[in-house]
Amino acid sequence: MTSQPIGRSVATGLRELDLDISYGTVSDDIVRTFYSPCLRHAVLYRRAVGYFTSGALAAAAKGVAHLIANGGRIRLVASPRLTEEDIEAINRGYTRRRQVIESAIRLEFERVRNELESARLSALAWLIAHERLDVKLALRVGSNGHVTRGVFHEKTGIISDDHDNHVAFSGSSNETVGGLIDNHEVIDVFWSWNDPHGRVQRKISHFESLWSDDTPGLDVTPFTDVCADVLERFKRKNPPRRDPAEVPTSRPPGLKGAPVLPSEIQLRPYQVTARDQWFLNNGRGMLKMATGSGKTITALSIAVDLASDYALAATVIVCPFRHLVSQWARECRRHGMDPILACGSRNSWYGNLANHLLETRRLDSGRFLTVVTTNKTFLGDPFQQLLRDFPQNGTLFVADEVHNLGATKLTKCLPATIPLRLGLSATPERWFDERGTEALFRYFGPVLQPEFTLKDAIESGALCKYRYFPILVELSDDESAKYRAITASIVRLAGNSTDIDETDDRLLPLLIKRARLVACAKGKLPALRTLMDTISDRRHMLFYCGDGQLTYESGKTEQEEYRRYLEVVAGILNADFRMRVATYVAETPANHREDLRIDFESGQIDGLVAIRCLDEGVDIPAVRSAVIMASSANPRQFIQRRGRVLRNAPGKQSATIYDFIVVPPRDTADSAWERSLLRRELTRFVEFADLALNAGEARMAIWDLQRMFDLMDL
């Protein structure tokens, strides 16, 4: 299976092309064999087209879709077609010159002859809108400076790559003749790496003189703004992916199950920008978009565009958890796709996927293949074996929460044979793992700019506004003693350095032990009761707890009783506040998780109590408030959690976040260690507070704490 490539190859630029010395539309498919291959490598396309007419500009735009995908620019010189009356009017007074020329140009665009012209003009319109096309007009002038009869009628072009290679060509004189625009054309071609007579350099010098208005007998002036106005009606939202004359031959259109954009979805401007940047980056890159801002829909819009341009026959979507597989499946079906869910028992998906792959590899199969799988299944041998059978140039590989694939065992399994790659994450950089982060960047490409931050998402209305209330909790005397003892052990192993390597195998057990102590502090429970007494509307609430246990003295025996912290919190909410809550943990079966999500959305249950399972990707926009009783220092976790709460929903004007912050023992305020640890804890606080509707009030809540630990710079 073949497909239309996106962008350029990076080998030797134009030199890698097998060019002929001339091309003619009578015997050649000139777009496919000359314009498109050359412009796929171009960073600069210089073109002189003769008359400024719709036909001439459409002829100049042959193959330009590939230059757009490559990020290249165009310099265009043309001449307006003026009547005797026009010339006379211009010569009567220079102040009328622009008006006369504009009128003549607009007249040329009253009727575009065919859809081919219109499609190519849309490519020029897109380039102008993105400031990548400069246009100048050339007028014949006499020695007295007056406009004279005759026209600038050159038909030349120079295509340049970023290796200082150039291809020049001279076109036929009848490009602009009626319906012959694509039926009859002859060009002679020269290339700089084998040009004993210096023809290419001569044409470059001639064009640069023309562009700089240094050509005798011509007056060359900028006219990009007028061209932009004329082409405005041809402009479309998305850049073209191929020249309209390039007839796809790889497979028939209308594949069953191919993605289409649902009529009810209107992409936001930032989603359109993200999609376009991926195409302009050669079909690779990572979208760093705030949680809840629509990464899934943006990714599927890329698949829609690829499929509509006949460049896609299959999509592979990999995500970290089974509940995310279900969410992707729902969205894929809304986009007209029929996904195979490859997770769980091999018997439930392997044979079905293998059979569909056999059909997909047949050019006349008429079927589009979509697969959604988990990281765990993706890593296994059965899936890896089938992955080799996906059409190499016709498959889009999408990684949701892409940071999870940075682990060494997973990066080794990323399919090198699939060139179209898209990573999605609000936080693609891996915490304390530069090697894993670099591996992701090497495979998927860079984070595409501009990033779409949480601030951007709130300001654009993609996420709702929120209020933030930090709740300070102190450790008990017993917990403080344990905290100091663990910290002393960490200090000894770290050599008194406050710069901790959290991947250090010696420190990791102690760091986890102390984190669990803080996460499951007993003082949080009375603080929770106090908080819940102040909340009148207790519907649609999330509670994040620590992964640990509480120790109780048994009244019946001398033995201690252990209860999971999460269950204690759920018990308090159920018994003391008559809330209908359910726990949502790793052990919760996938089908039961979906039932819980539906019950939560519908109001059948008031709250969900979780540890980490609601951190990534779970789509529950009905959430009105969240109580964060425990959080790690990893920015990914609190960024994901905040985004989870801020998703828009009908009737939802804003959200509320309550954040429990454990304060170190106050008698450690002079300790550089404690100050360093608290600084990291308060990093989350600053992130949350500064974008909140009540930012000033939130800041005041920790004012005394900042002064005590000398952290006023936060």
Secondary structure, 3 states (H helix, E strand, C coil): CCCCCCCCCCCCHHHHCCCCCEEECCCCCHHHHHHHHHHCCCCEEEEEEEECCHHHHHHHCCCHHHHHHHCCEEEEEEECCCCHHHHHHHHHCHHHHHHHHHHHHHHHCCCCCCHHHHHHHHHHHHHHHCCCEEEEEEEEECCCCCECCCCCCCCEEEEECCCCCEEEEECCCCCCCHHHHCCCCEEEEEEHHHCCCCHHHHHHHHHHHHHCCCCCCEEEEECHHHHHHHHHHHCCCCCCCCCCCCCCCCCCCCCECCCCCCCCCCCCHHHHHHHHHHHHCCCCCEEEECCCCCHHHHHHHHHHHHHHCCCCCEEEEEECCHHHHHHHHHHHHHCCCCCEEECCCHHHCHHHHHHHHHHHCCCCCCECEEEEEEHHHHHCHHHHHHHCCCCHHHEEEEEECHHHHHCHHHHCCCCCCCCEEEEEECCCCCCCCHHHHHHHHHHHCCECCCCECHHHHHHHCCECEEEEEEEEEECCHHHHHHHHHHHHHHHHHHCCCCCCCCCCCCCHHHHHHHHHHHHCCCCHHHHHHHHHHHCCCCCCEEEECCCCEEEEECCCCCCEEEEEHHHHHHHHHHHHHCCCEEEECCCCCHHHHHHHHHHHHHCCCCEEEECCCCCCCCCCCCCCEEEECCCCCCHHHHHHHHHHHCECCCCCCEEEEEEEEEECCHHHCCCHHHHHHHHHHHHHHHHHHHCCCCHHHHHHCCHHHHHHCCCCCC
